[in-house]
């Protein structure tokens, strides 16, 4: 899991860059197949390039410390730059270990773009930011939200295990035990189920069972 003291699962963070699977919805099917922009998609494509450039600008401001996060977030909202700028800026803060500053960006991505891959990654990254801030209860709640909202999500195994660890760290062993049972049932016969079993053993040792 992502908790360093009892980690049995490697840390897997989302990639820094923007996802490559975002294409304007107005692109024709033929254009998608051929990799060629149709006339109706041209303007959308230009807008997408502009948004990506704005995202890169936000990332640069974060990296250089040239602008406070509150102003960046307001600017992104005002300009309507959307997913690319929000997620890219949040990831930049996260990678700079400015976890508190990354939270509002990940919150907006997970709320406003919930049906996209970056929306899923945004929610997972939000939980990870709380984790890095030693806010175990909030991290567990967000990992649980990911597990329940996206049962087939790309990071579902890690989300389940991190719910268990978060609840344990938050001093809620009975809830952790319930999640261990859910995890072992869902991932029976996999390494994730084995890790859940080890989590139960650690929990039992911790409470003196």
C-alpha positions as CSV (number, residue, x, y, z in Angstrom):
1,X,0.0,0.0,0.0
2,X,1.0,3.6,0.0
3,X,1.6,3.7,3.8
4,X,5.4,3.6,4.3
5,X,5.5,1.9,7.7
6,X,3.7,-1.3,6.7
7,X,4.0,-1.2,3.0
8,X,3.6,-4.5,1.2
9,X,2.4,-3.0,-2.1
10,X,4.6,-0.8,-4.2
11,X,3.8,2.8,-4.5
12,X,2.2,3.5,-7.8
13,X,1.5,7.2,-8.5
14,X,-0.2,8.5,-11.6
15,X,2.0,9.8,-14.4
16,X,2.9,13.4,-14.4
17,X,1.8,14.3,-17.9
18,X,-1.6,14.7,-19.3
19,X,-3.5,11.7,-20.6
20,X,-3.2,11.0,-24.3
21,X,-6.7,9.6,-24.6
22,X,-8.5,12.9,-24.7
23,X,-9.8,13.8,-28.2
24,X,-12.5,16.3,-29.0
25,X,-15.9,14.6,-29.1
26,X,-16.7,16.3,-32.4
27,X,-14.0,14.4,-34.3
28,X,-15.6,12.3,-36.9
29,X,-15.3,8.5,-36.7
30,X,-13.3,8.5,-40.0
31,X,-11.0,11.1,-38.6
32,X,-10.4,9.1,-35.5
33,X,-9.6,6.0,-37.5
34,X,-7.2,7.8,-39.9
35,X,-5.7,10.2,-37.4
36,X,-6.9,13.1,-39.6
37,X,-8.9,16.1,-38.3
38,X,-12.2,16.8,-40.1
39,X,-13.4,20.4,-40.7
40,X,-15.8,20.4,-37.8
41,X,-13.0,19.2,-35.5
42,X,-10.5,21.8,-36.5
43,X,-11.7,24.5,-34.3
44,X,-12.1,22.1,-31.4
45,X,-8.5,20.9,-32.0
46,X,-7.2,24.5,-31.9
47,X,-9.1,25.1,-28.6
48,X,-7.6,21.9,-27.2
49,X,-4.1,23.0,-28.2
50,X,-4.7,26.3,-26.5
51,X,-5.9,24.5,-23.3
52,X,-2.8,22.3,-23.3
53,X,-0.6,25.3,-23.7
54,X,-2.4,27.0,-20.8
55,X,-1.9,23.9,-18.7
56,X,1.8,24.0,-19.4
57,X,1.9,27.6,-18.4
58,X,0.2,26.7,-15.1
59,X,2.7,23.9,-14.5
60,X,5.6,26.4,-15.1
61,X,4.2,28.8,-12.6
62,X,3.9,26.1,-10.0
63,X,7.5,24.9,-10.7
64,X,8.9,28.4,-10.4
65,X,6.7,29.5,-7.4
66,X,5.7,32.5,-9.5
67,X,2.0,32.4,-8.6
68,X,0.0,31.3,-5.5
69,X,-2.4,28.3,-5.9
70,X,-5.5,30.3,-5.1
71,X,-4.9,32.6,-8.0
72,X,-4.1,29.8,-10.4
73,X,-7.2,27.9,-9.5
74,X,-9.3,31.1,-10.0
75,X,-7.6,31.7,-13.3
76,X,-8.2,28.2,-14.6
77,X,-11.9,28.5,-13.7
78,X,-12.3,31.9,-15.2
79,X,-10.6,31.0,-18.5
80,X,-12.6,27.7,-18.7
81,X,-9.4,25.8,-19.4
82,X,-11.0,22.6,-18.0
83,X,-9.5,19.2,-17.5
84,X,-6.0,19.6,-19.0
85,X,-5.1,22.7,-16.9
86,X,-6.8,21.5,-13.7
87,X,-5.2,18.0,-13.6
88,X,-1.8,19.1,-14.9
89,X,-1.5,21.9,-12.3
90,X,-2.6,19.5,-9.5
91,X,-0.1,16.9,-10.6
92,X,2.7,19.6,-10.7
93,X,1.9,20.6,-7.1
94,X,1.8,17.0,-6.0
95,X,5.2,16.2,-7.6
96,X,6.6,19.3,-5.9
97,X,5.4,17.9,-2.6
98,X,3.0,20.7,-2.2
99,X,0.2,18.3,-1.3
100,X,-2.1,20.9,0.4
101,X,-2.0,23.1,-2.7
102,X,-2.8,20.1,-5.0
103,X,-6.0,19.3,-3.2
104,X,-8.4,21.9,-4.7
105,X,-7.3,21.0,-8.2
106,X,-7.8,17.3,-7.7
107,X,-11.2,17.9,-6.0
108,X,-12.4,19.8,-9.0
109,X,-11.1,17.3,-11.5
110,X,-12.8,14.4,-9.6
111,X,-16.0,16.3,-9.2
112,X,-16.4,17.9,-12.6
113,X,-14.8,15.2,-14.8
114,X,-15.9,12.1,-12.9
115,X,-16.6,10.1,-16.1
116,X,-13.1,10.5,-17.6
117,X,-9.8,8.7,-16.9
118,X,-8.3,11.9,-15.4
119,X,-11.4,12.2,-13.2
120,X,-10.7,8.8,-11.8
121,X,-7.0,9.5,-11.5
122,X,-7.9,12.9,-9.9
123,X,-9.9,11.2,-7.1
124,X,-7.1,8.7,-6.5
125,X,-4.5,11.5,-6.4
126,X,-6.7,13.4,-4.0
127,X,-6.7,10.4,-1.6
128,X,-2.9,10.2,-2.1
129,X,-2.5,13.9,-1.2
130,X,-4.4,13.4,2.0
131,X,-2.2,10.4,2.7
132,X,1.0,12.4,2.3
133,X,-0.4,14.9,4.7
134,X,-1.0,12.2,7.4
135,X,-4.7,12.7,7.2
136,X,-5.5,9.0,7.3
137,X,-9.3,9.2,7.8
138,X,-9.7,11.6,4.9
139,X,-7.4,9.4,2.7
140,X,-9.4,6.3,3.6
141,X,-12.7,8.0,2.7
142,X,-11.4,9.1,-0.7
143,X,-9.9,5.7,-1.5
144,X,-13.2,4.1,-0.4
145,X,-15.0,6.5,-2.7
146,X,-12.8,5.5,-5.6
147,X,-13.3,1.8,-4.9
148,X,-17.1,2.2,-4.7
149,X,-17.5,4.6,-7.6
150,X,-15.0,2.8,-10.0
151,X,-15.2,-0.9,-9.2
152,X,-13.3,-1.6,-12.4
153,X,-10.9,1.4,-12.2
154,X,-7.3,1.2,-13.1
155,X,-6.2,1.4,-9.5
156,X,-8.9,-0.5,-7.8
157,X,-6.6,-3.0,-6.1
158,X,-4.5,-0.3,-4.5
159,X,-7.6,1.6,-3.5
160,X,-8.9,-1.4,-1.6
161,X,-5.7,-2.0,0.2
162,X,-5.3,1.7,1.0
163,X,-8.8,1.8,2.5
164,X,-7.7,-0.9,4.9
165,X,-4.4,0.8,5.8
166,X,-6.1,4.2,6.2
167,X,-8.8,2.9,8.5
168,X,-6.1,1.1,10.6
169,X,-4.1,4.3,10.8
170,X,-7.2,6.2,11.8
171,X,-7.8,3.9,14.7
172,X,-10.9,2.2,13.2
173,X,-9.9,-1.5,13.3
174,X,-13.4,-3.0,12.9
175,X,-14.0,-1.1,9.7
176,X,-10.6,-2.1,8.5
177,X,-11.5,-5.8,9.1
178,X,-14.7,-5.4,7.2
179,X,-12.8,-4.0,4.2
180,X,-10.2,-6.8,4.4
181,X,-13.1,-9.3,4.0
182,X,-14.4,-7.3,1.0
183,X,-11.0,-7.1,-0.6
184,X,-10.3,-10.9,-0.2
185,X,-13.6,-11.7,-1.7
186,X,-13.3,-9.4,-4.6
187,X,-9.7,-10.4,-5.5
188,X,-9.8,-14.0,-4.4
189,X,-6.8,-16.0,-5.7
190,X,-4.7,-12.9,-6.5
191,X,-1.7,-11.1,-4.9
192,X,-4.2,-8.4,-3.7
193,X,-6.1,-11.0,-1.6
194,X,-2.8,-12.2,-0.1
195,X,-1.8,-8.6,0.8
196,X,-5.2,-8.2,2.4
197,X,-4.5,-11.3,4.5
198,X,-1.2,-9.9,5.6
199,X,-3.0,-6.6,6.5
200,X,-5.3,-8.6,8.7
201,X,-2.4,-10.3,10.5
202,X,-0.7,-7.0,11.1
203,X,-4.0,-5.6,12.4
204,X,-4.4,-8.6,14.8
205,X,-0.9,-8.2,16.1
206,X,-1.5,-4.5,16.6
207,X,-4.6,-5.1,18.8
208,X,-3.0,-8.0,20.6
209,X,-5.2,-10.8,19.2
